[in-house]
Amino acid sequence: MTRPSLPVPGSSNVPATTGRPQWQQAAIAISAFVVGLYVLEFVDMILGNRLDGGGVEPRTLDGLWGVAFAPVLHYGWGHLVANTIPLLVLGFFVMLSGIGRGLAATGIIWVVGGLGVWLTGGSGTLHLGASVLIFGWLTYLITRGLFTRHFGQLALGVVVLFFYGGMLWGVLPSQPGVSWEGHLFGAVGGVLAAWVLASDVRSARAAKVVTQ
């Protein structure tokens, strides 16, 4: 009877230790986020909707705190349910390229969208809801392939544009009670995030041109 050979450290015989596949990580991350939104809305319901006051109130000092909290607050269950499918689908594809990169893109969208609303929103209005993230993720997915020149990302951008591109009309003033400013600056944040996070690809491309 022969004895199985032991793997030699540093050799190709050492079994690779791998975690969850990237698509599972992305699915878990965005699912956990959406579940958290539902838990928060349940808490808000118990508190008599008092958390809704934590939205962005333009050009007020207290309203500036809403930049941090507004994207996780909603005006009731109907508002949250309407946002759920776009959050799951677009958020999954954003996180699919890497949790760290997806979180970085989300952070840029979060801040740019919130500050844009705070600076330009109508006086006496209150803005909240995850729509700022939805529009940011949408434009991020559509434009990042243009900056990275990555075929797969370009193809995904075209697919996302086909299925969700009609939402972009929401960046224009429409029905009362809808924060088109949040949509607009969320979308601006998405393009900015795509450009910023493609800086490593642009640098590598520029270095390659110099060395040729």
Secondary structure, DSSP 4 states (H G I P E B T S, - for coil): -PPPPPPPTTSTTSPPP--S-HHHHHHHHHHHHHHHHHHHHHHHHHTTSGGGGGSB-TT-TGGGGHHHHGGG--SSHHHHHHHHHHHHHHHHHHHHT-HHHHHHHHHHHHHHHHHHHHHHSPTT--B-STHHHHHHHHHHHHHHHHHH--HHHHHHHHHHHHHHGGGGGGGS--STT--HHHHHHHHHHHHHHHHHHTHHHHHHHHHHHHH-
